[in-house]
């Protein structure tokens, strides 16, 4: 499931339970739309309640990030599961977009709000 909220810096995206290809398509369209409203929008990605994701979604995410890695600003990732954190770090290695990782949403929000 995906919940997307517009913020002054860009988007806050919360992923919970399972993240499917359909959820990713909604996420992708919201990000593209936001680039038309905010130049290089920042992104807060909250994975702290994510339990699972599908392989087709993971492949689509890699394709999207590589195609749009210069369209977005800073990326703050909230994750507390060690395997999700490892996966996020591996994804970081495969793109020019380098995320900053946080333990809580308020910490990530403060980092993004600080310079926007």
C-alpha positions as CSV (number, residue, x, y, z in Angstrom):
1,X,0.0,0.0,0.0
2,X,1.3,3.5,-0.8
3,X,0.3,6.9,0.8
4,X,1.5,10.0,-1.0
5,X,1.5,13.5,0.5
6,X,2.6,16.7,-1.3
7,X,5.1,18.7,0.8
8,X,6.7,22.1,0.1
9,X,10.0,20.3,-0.6
10,X,8.4,17.6,-2.9
11,X,6.7,14.4,-1.7
12,X,6.4,12.3,1.4
13,X,5.7,8.7,0.5
14,X,4.8,6.0,3.0
15,X,4.9,2.4,2.0
16,X,3.2,-0.1,4.2
17,X,2.5,-3.8,4.2
18,X,3.2,-5.0,0.7
19,X,4.3,-2.7,-2.2
20,X,3.1,-4.0,-5.6
21,X,3.7,-3.0,-9.2
22,X,0.3,-1.2,-9.1
23,X,1.4,0.8,-6.1
24,X,4.6,1.6,-7.8
25,X,2.8,2.9,-10.9
26,X,0.9,5.3,-8.6
27,X,4.1,6.4,-6.9
28,X,5.9,6.9,-10.2
29,X,3.1,9.0,-11.7
30,X,3.0,11.2,-8.5
31,X,6.7,11.8,-8.7
32,X,6.6,12.7,-12.4
33,X,3.6,15.1,-11.7
34,X,5.5,16.7,-8.9
35,X,8.5,17.5,-11.1
36,X,6.1,19.8,-13.1
37,X,5.3,21.7,-9.9
38,X,8.7,21.8,-8.1
39,X,12.1,21.9,-9.7
40,X,14.0,18.8,-8.6
41,X,11.6,17.9,-5.8
42,X,13.0,16.2,-2.7
43,X,11.5,12.9,-1.5
44,X,10.9,11.4,1.9
45,X,10.5,7.7,1.5
46,X,9.1,5.9,4.7
47,X,9.8,2.2,4.5
48,X,9.5,1.6,8.2
49,X,6.2,-0.3,7.9
50,X,6.9,-2.1,4.6
51,X,6.7,-5.9,5.0
52,X,7.2,-7.1,1.4
53,X,7.6,-6.1,-2.2
54,X,7.2,-7.9,-5.5
55,X,10.1,-8.7,-7.9
56,X,8.3,-7.0,-10.8
57,X,8.0,-3.8,-8.6
58,X,11.7,-4.0,-7.7
59,X,12.7,-4.3,-11.4
60,X,10.4,-1.4,-12.3
61,X,11.8,0.8,-9.5
62,X,15.3,0.3,-10.8
63,X,14.3,1.2,-14.3
64,X,12.5,4.3,-13.2
65,X,15.3,5.5,-10.9
66,X,17.9,5.1,-13.6
67,X,15.7,7.0,-16.1
68,X,14.9,9.8,-13.7
69,X,17.8,10.0,-11.3
70,X,18.6,13.6,-12.3
71,X,15.0,14.8,-12.0
72,X,14.9,14.7,-8.2
73,X,16.7,16.4,-5.4
74,X,17.5,14.9,-2.0
75,X,16.1,11.5,-1.0
76,X,15.5,10.7,2.7
77,X,14.8,7.1,3.5
78,X,13.3,5.9,6.8
79,X,13.9,2.2,7.4
80,X,14.4,0.1,10.4
81,X,14.5,-3.4,9.0
82,X,18.0,-4.6,8.4
83,X,17.2,-6.4,5.1
84,X,15.3,-3.4,3.8
85,X,18.2,-1.2,4.7
86,X,20.7,-3.5,2.9
87,X,18.4,-3.5,-0.2
88,X,18.2,0.3,-0.1
89,X,22.0,0.6,0.1
90,X,22.5,-1.8,-2.8
91,X,20.0,0.3,-4.9
92,X,22.0,3.4,-3.9
93,X,25.1,1.8,-5.4
94,X,23.4,1.3,-8.8
95,X,22.4,5.0,-9.3
96,X,23.8,8.5,-9.1
97,X,21.1,9.4,-6.6
98,X,22.4,8.8,-3.1
99,X,19.9,8.7,-0.3
100,X,20.4,9.6,3.3
101,X,19.0,7.1,5.8
102,X,17.1,7.9,9.0
103,X,15.6,5.9,11.9
104,X,12.5,8.1,12.2
105,X,10.2,10.1,10.0
106,X,10.7,13.3,12.1
107,X,14.4,13.1,11.7
108,X,14.1,12.8,7.9
109,X,11.4,15.5,7.7
110,X,13.7,17.9,9.7
111,X,16.6,17.2,7.3
112,X,14.4,18.0,4.2
113,X,12.7,21.0,5.8
114,X,16.0,22.5,6.9
115,X,17.1,23.5,3.4
116,X,13.9,23.9,1.5
